[in-house]
């Protein structure tokens, strides 16, 4: 649908009205009827100009609103993209914090709180399934391995529901 500017439509209406005024006496013998037709056609032309002006103003408002909506959508997309980047940074930071909170800073092995969580999970799983739980604790300085190597010791665990049943046995 093409929309003409109101002044263009006004010029078109004036040209058509002028042609009508010039040509109507040729088809209408009565001057009273001619003058009435001219008055009515002029009123219709004025009404058409007013309606076309209102429609044009409405079209301009709709166009401006659509343009404003597009601009706001573009702004929202930019903001959404920025929030996405920030969320990714936060996820990475949270993963790093989780990693740091579960590991020892010097040795990078799991710390006591991670041990406590894991042992509770495993203990509950073993109780639920009525299975024994075995645990081997190794000193991070590996002094225990030196002791085993020097004295030919090994650890034998006996199945039970207690964590205190670890018995070192010397191998001869």
N, C-alpha and C positions, 0 to 999 in steps of 0.2 A: 504494500500500500504506500503510494507516494503522498507525501504531505507537502502542500504548497504553503509558502509564506502568506500571511493574511493580505499583504498589499498586492501580491500577485493575483490572488483570488478576487480581490476588489477590482483590479483592472479588468480581469476577465468578465466579471459581472457587469461593469460599466459598459464595456464594449458590446456585450449581448443586449443589455438594456437599451443602449443607444440604437442598435440595429432594430430592436423591437419597436421603439418609439418612432423611428423613421419609416418602418414598413407597415405598421398597423393601419395607418389611414388608407393605404392602398386596398386593404381587405375589409375594412369596416366603413360603411357609408355614413353612419351616424356619428356626429362629433361628441355627443353625450357618452356613447358607449366607448369611443376612443379615449376620452379623458378618464373615464372610470377604469378602463383597462390599464392605462398608464399609471394611475394612482395605485391600483392593486399590484401591478408588476413591480413598481418601485418599492412598495412595502415588502413584497416577497424578497426582492433583492437585498433590502436592508436587513431583513430577518436572516437571510442566507449568509450575509457578511458577519453578523453577530454570532451565528452558530459556528461558522468556520473559524472565527477568532477564538471562540471558547474551545473548540476541538483542538486547535493548534496549541493553545496554552496548556491544555491537558496533555497533549502529546509531548510538549517540551518538559513538563513536570515528570512524566513517566520516564522519559529519556534521562533526565538528570538523576532521578531516583535509581534507575538501573545502573548508571555510571557510578553513582555513590556506592551502591551495593557491591559492584565489581571491585572498586577500590578497597572497600572494607574487607572483602573476601581475600584480596591480595595481602592486606595487612595481617589478617588472621592466619593465612598460610605461612607468612614469614615468622610470625610469633610461634606458631605451632612447630615450625622447623627448629627454631631456637630452643623451644622447650624440649624437643626430641633430643637435640644435642646435649642439653643440660641433663636430661634423664640418663643418657648414655654415660656421661661423666659420673653421675651419681651412682649408677650401677657398678661401674668400674671401681669407684672409690669404696663402695660398700663391700664388693668382693675382696678388695685389698685389705680393708679393715677386718673382714671375717677371717681372711688368711692370717693376718697378723695376730688376731686375738686367739687363734687356735694353735699357734706355733711358738716355739722358743726362738728368741731373737738370735742367739749365738749358734745353736746347732741346727735350727730349722726343722726340728722334729716336733711332733705334737706335744702340747703342754699338759699340765695337770687337769685343767678344766675340760679339755678334750678327752683326756683319759677317763675322767669321772663320767662324762656323758656316754662314752662308748661302753665302759664297763657296766653301767646301769642298763643300757640297752641290751647288751649281751646277756647279763644276769637275768633280766626279765624274760628274754627269749628262751634261755635254758630252763628256767623255772616253768614257763608255760608248756614247753615241750618235754619236761622232765628229763633233761639231759644234763650230764656233768659239764662243768666249766673248768678249763685249764688255763693257767696264766703263767707266762714266763717273763720275768722282769730282768732287764739287762741294764747294767750301769752304763751311762753314756761315755764314761772314761775308759771302758773296756777292761777294767781291773778284774772283773769276774772271769773273762775269757783267759786272762793271764793265769789266774788261779786254777782254772780247770786244766789248762795246758800243763802247768807245773805239777799239779797234784793228781792228774787223771781222774777228775771228778765229772760226774754227769748228773743232771737233774731228772728224776723220775717222778711223775705226778700220778697220784692215785685218784681215780674218779670219785668225787663226792660233791656235796652241795656247799662245801666250805672252801674259801680261798686260802686257808691256812694249812692245807695238807700237802705242801711241797717238801719233799724229803731229799736232801743231797745224799747220794750213795757213792762211796769210793769204788772205783773199778780197779781190781788187782790183776 
